[in-house]
Amino acid sequence: MFKAFSFFSESVKKWKDLNLSATFTEFYGKVLPLSESLPQVIHHQETIMSLLEEFIARQDPLALHSLLEYVVISGCLMIVC
């Protein structure tokens, strides 16, 4: 059976194992339920972008690399949509 996924959620899951900072862990908990499939990402794109802005604004050096990857992925998604 086909399992719905999005590149965004796959990246979130990848970074969950690589980035154990408190900031990223909190971001992960808030964004994963919104991004399990491409339709969800599109539907929740404003909320996801707001969360990205909020967490990037914290300037946590331990989380920034991970969070900035989502800016790139989100930008690619916006071009496709």
N, C-alpha and C positions, 0 to 999 in steps of 0.2 A: 504494500500500500504506500502511496506517495505521502511523504511527511512534509507539511508546509514549513518553510523556513525563509529567512531573509539573510543576506550577507551581513546586514547590520547586526542581527542577533547572533550569528556565528562569530562575528568579531567580538561582541560583548562576552560571549562564552569563552573565547580564546583568552581575552585579557583577564577574565576572572581568575584563571589559573596562574597568570603571569604577574598580576598586580594585586597585591593583598593590602594596599593602603586603605585606611579607613574611608577616605574620600571616595575612592573608586568603588569600594565595596558598597557604600551607600548609593552611589550612582547606579551600580549594577542592580541593586534591589528595586530601584524605582523604574528603570528603563526596560528591563527584560520582559516584564509582563506586557509592555506596550509594543514589543518588536518581534514577536515570535514568527510572524509571517509578513510578506511584503504588503498585503492589504492592511494589516495592522499598522505597519510603519507609515504607510501613506495616510491612513486615517488619523494617526496620532503624531504626525510630523511636527505640528506646532508645539505640542507638549514636549516631545523629544528635544526639539531645538531649544526650548526654554530651559529644560533640565541641563543641556549642554552648556548654555550660557551661564546658568547658576553655578555649576560645578567648576567651569573654567575660571570664572571670576574669583573663586577661592584661592587661585594661584598656588595650589598645593604641588610642589615640585615632584612629589612621588606619583601623582595622578595625571599630570599634564600630558605626558607623551601618549598615554592611553586615550585620554579624552580628545586630544587633537586628531587622532586617527578617525574618530567618528565625524569630525567636521569634514574631513576629506570624503568619507563614505556618504555623508548626508549631501554634500555638494554634488556628488555623482548621481545620487538618487534624484535630486531636484532637476538635474539636466534631463534625465530620462523621463521624469513625470512631466 
